[in-house]
């Protein structure tokens, strides 16, 4: 029971954004919003939410990421009119700024700042609890050092970011992509262990990552991929990555721009 509203709100209760007060902020100009007579306000008077929850006062402010993208809104509701003031707006804005700070701290501990893929720490912290079976792809770019040597690290960073974008194009909602460090990436395919499915995906990845025809600079970047499956190849992430690294090294020895599945065949 939400006593402030006088209306019962059940577990799992959700509101369509198009029926919410916050849509004025989220879909509008991203400005704070103060309404102290929702029953007669031109926007809120016709919303089913107003009568259903007996809302009369509303205050809401946007929450932004540091890059300016809106994360969501922070709001308060009351079933009495004229409950909020500009002072309340200032307080809510300070709270929203604090939330932004916390969100950014969490992002830094979870995501790689260059590619916006998950980082090494996230992978090691969540692998055991998040995945029971599947496939690990370890990707290492061929020819990346030459790009840094010839064009500088800014161009190298652009390529790493582009590779991250291309990787994400081929993932399902249940998979994750990680920048392990440098020019190494890891893909976790959740519940995918069939060799034909693995081969199909790796072929598409190799084709995509090796195509730089329309890139601003003349580069010759390809990718070598080592593959392990779990639990059949092990359960401990460190061991699995070592095996994937061995398979990836075999791919490089065999001519690069290809995939090798562990255990490698000699």
Buried (B, 14 or more C-beta within 10 A) or exposed (E): EEEEBEBEEEEEEEBEEEEBBBBBBBEEEEEBBBBBEBEEBEBBEEBEBBEEBBBBBBBBBBBBEEEEEEBBBBBBBBBEBEBBEEEBBEBBBEEBEEBBEEBBEEBEEEBBEBBBBBBBBBBEBBBEEBBEBBBBBBBBBBBBEEBBEEBEEEBBEBBBBBBBEBBBEBBEEEBBBBBBEEBBBBBBBBEBBEEEEBEEBBEEBBEBBBEBEEEEEEBEBBBBBBBBBBEEBBBEBEEBBBBBBBBBBBBBEEEBBBBBBBEBEE
